[in-house]
Amino acid sequence: MGQKVHPLGFRLGVVYRHRSSWVADKGNYPSYLKEDFLLRKYFSSRFLDAGISTIEIHRRLTYIDLYLYASRPNALMANSQAAIKEIKEYLRNLGANDACFRVHVLALLHPDLDAYLLATFISQQLEKRISFRKVMQQAIRRARKAGAKGIKVQISGRLGGAEISRSEWKREGRVPLQTLYADINYAAKEAHTNYGVLGVKVWIFRREFTVAPIFGS
């Protein structure tokens, strides 16, 4: 069963917490959900150079806390105040609720242990027409050097320009998908190449908890 469900959703409440934290009644739920989507979309596209991995949204009564986990936080902190004004105007134009935003920028100590950033690296290299086998090996080497206990990388599509699409994957170390206490970071990305769209999936086994944590990172 552990191999057939989303690795992060499978561990919600055990290892991971929800990335949106708020309570709403039936009337406000759709608008809050829309705001969360727009906030994540904006920061992910607006600050590509910052290497944003995770965006957590915590709603309070009169303000919204945004926690941005980035590999290059300096690129984000330099423009955070301007970004707040831009996004408030962006949401207002779309009819979303106006609120006070507080942006917290947190630096990732080990970016190569983050599946989303590693999947982004792989997709960018594939779009530069680098060999998919070479890119997979580079990603695995980076994660293992950073301390990963195990990693699996899968690329699907018209690999190397082949007429028939297929999937290839490579794994090093342990990736215990069925262990709930295993801290497995997962991400999926798309690479848009001249031969079509390639799907990239990355699983990184970072550690295993001996007891149930309050919440993982």
C-alpha positions in Angstrom: 0.0 0.0 0.0 2.8 2.4 0.8 4.0 2.2 -2.8 0.6 3.2 -4.2 -0.1 6.4 -2.3 1.5 9.8 -2.2 4.5 9.6 0.2 3.8 12.9 1.9 0.0 12.5 2.2 0.5 9.0 3.6 2.5 10.5 6.5 0.4 13.6 7.3 -0.1 13.8 11.1 2.7 11.2 11.7 5.8 12.8 10.2 4.6 15.8 8.3 2.1 18.6 9.0 -0.3 20.3 6.6 1.2 23.2 4.6 -1.9 25.2 5.1 -3.2 25.8 8.6 -6.5 27.6 9.1 -10.2 27.0 10.0 -13.0 28.4 7.9 -16.8 28.1 7.6 -18.6 26.9 4.5 -18.9 30.5 3.1 -15.2 31.4 3.4 -13.6 28.0 2.6 -13.5 28.4 -1.2 -12.0 31.9 -1.1 -9.3 30.9 1.4 -8.4 27.9 -0.7 -8.2 30.1 -3.8 -6.0 32.6 -1.9 -3.6 29.8 -0.8 -3.3 28.6 -4.4 -2.6 32.1 -5.7 -0.1 32.8 -3.0 1.9 29.7 -3.8 1.7 30.3 -7.5 2.8 33.9 -7.2 5.9 33.2 -5.0 6.9 30.1 -7.0 6.9 32.0 -10.3 8.0 35.4 -9.0 11.1 34.3 -7.2 12.6 31.5 -9.3 16.1 32.5 -8.4 15.4 32.1 -4.7 14.9 28.3 -4.9 11.7 28.2 -2.9 10.9 24.6 -1.9 8.0 24.8 0.5 5.4 27.5 1.3 3.5 27.2 4.6 0.4 29.4 5.1 -0.9 30.0 8.6 -4.0 32.1 8.9 -4.8 34.1 12.1 -7.8 36.3 12.8 -6.4 39.5 11.3 -3.3 38.5 9.4 -1.6 35.7 7.4 1.8 34.2 8.2 3.8 33.0 5.2 6.8 30.7 5.8 9.0 30.4 2.8 11.7 27.8 2.8 14.4 28.7 0.3 17.8 27.6 -0.7 18.9 31.1 -1.6 16.9 33.4 0.8 18.9 36.5 0.0 17.2 36.7 -3.4 13.9 36.7 -1.6 14.5 38.9 1.4 15.7 41.8 -0.8 12.3 42.1 -2.3 9.9 40.8 0.3 8.2 44.1 1.1 7.6 44.9 -2.6 6.3 41.4 -3.1 3.7 41.8 -0.3 2.4 45.0 -2.0 2.3 43.3 -5.3 0.5 40.2 -4.1 -2.1 42.1 -2.2 -2.9 44.0 -5.3 -2.9 40.8 -7.3 -5.4 39.2 -4.9 -7.5 42.3 -4.7 -7.9 42.4 -8.5 -9.0 38.8 -8.5 -11.6 39.4 -5.8 -9.8 37.6 -3.0 -9.9 38.7 0.6 -7.5 41.5 1.7 -5.4 40.8 4.7 -2.2 41.7 6.5 0.7 39.5 5.4 3.8 38.6 7.5 6.5 36.9 5.4 9.1 34.7 7.2 12.0 33.6 5.1 13.8 30.4 6.3 17.0 29.1 4.8 17.3 25.4 3.9 20.5 24.1 5.4 20.7 21.1 3.0 19.1 22.0 -0.3 20.3 18.7 -1.9 18.2 16.8 0.6 15.1 18.5 -0.7 13.2 16.5 -3.3 11.5 19.5 -4.9 14.8 21.4 -5.5 16.5 18.2 -6.8 13.6 17.5 -9.2 13.8 21.1 -10.4 17.5 20.7 -11.0 16.8 17.5 -13.0 14.1 19.1 -15.1 16.3 22.2 -15.9 19.2 19.9 -17.0 16.8 17.9 -19.2 15.6 21.0 -20.8 19.2 21.9 -21.6 19.4 18.5 -23.5 21.7 16.9 -21.0 21.6 13.1 -21.1 18.9 11.8 -18.7 21.2 9.0 -17.4 23.9 11.5 -16.6 21.4 13.9 -14.9 20.0 11.0 -12.7 23.5 10.1 -11.6 24.4 13.7 -10.8 21.2 14.1 -8.7 21.9 10.9 -6.8 25.5 11.8 -6.2 24.4 15.2 -4.8 21.8 13.8 -2.4 24.1 11.0 -1.1 26.9 13.5 -0.6 24.5 15.7 1.5 23.7 12.7 3.7 20.7 11.0 2.2 20.2 7.4 3.4 18.6 6.5 0.1 17.2 8.1 -3.1 15.2 7.0 -6.1 14.9 9.0 -9.3 12.4 8.2 -12.1 12.1 9.9 -15.5 9.3 9.1 -17.9 8.5 10.1 -21.4 10.3 10.1 -24.8 13.7 9.6 -23.3 16.5 10.5 -25.7 14.0 11.4 -28.4 12.7 7.8 -28.7 9.5 7.3 -30.6 7.9 5.2 -27.8 7.8 6.7 -24.3 9.1 4.7 -21.4 10.2 5.1 -17.8 13.6 4.6 -16.3 14.6 4.8 -12.7 17.6 4.5 -10.5 17.9 3.9 -6.8 20.7 4.0 -4.3 20.3 3.1 -0.6 17.1 2.4 1.2 13.7 4.0 0.3 11.2 2.4 2.7 7.9 3.6 1.4 5.8 1.5 3.7 7.5 2.7 6.9 5.3 5.5 8.4 8.1 6.9 10.6 10.5 7.2 7.6 11.2 10.8 6.6 10.8 10.4 2.8 10.7 13.7 0.9 8.9 13.4 -2.5 8.4 15.7 -5.4 7.3 15.5 -9.0 8.1 18.0 -11.8 7.8 18.3 -15.6 10.6 19.0 -18.1 9.5 20.5 -21.4 11.9 19.4 -24.0 12.0 19.4 -27.8 10.6 15.8 -27.9 7.8 16.5 -25.5 7.1 16.6 -21.8 9.2 14.4 -19.5 7.9 13.5 -16.0 10.4 13.6 -13.1 9.9 12.0 -9.7 12.3 12.1 -6.8 12.1 10.2 -3.5 14.7 11.0 -0.8 15.0 9.0 2.4 16.5 11.4 4.9 16.1 9.7 8.3 13.9 7.4 10.3 12.2 8.3 13.6 12.3 5.8 16.4 9.3 7.3 18.1 6.4 9.4 16.6 7.6 13.0 16.2 5.3 16.0 17.0 5.8 17.1 13.4 8.6 16.8 10.8 10.1 19.6 8.8 
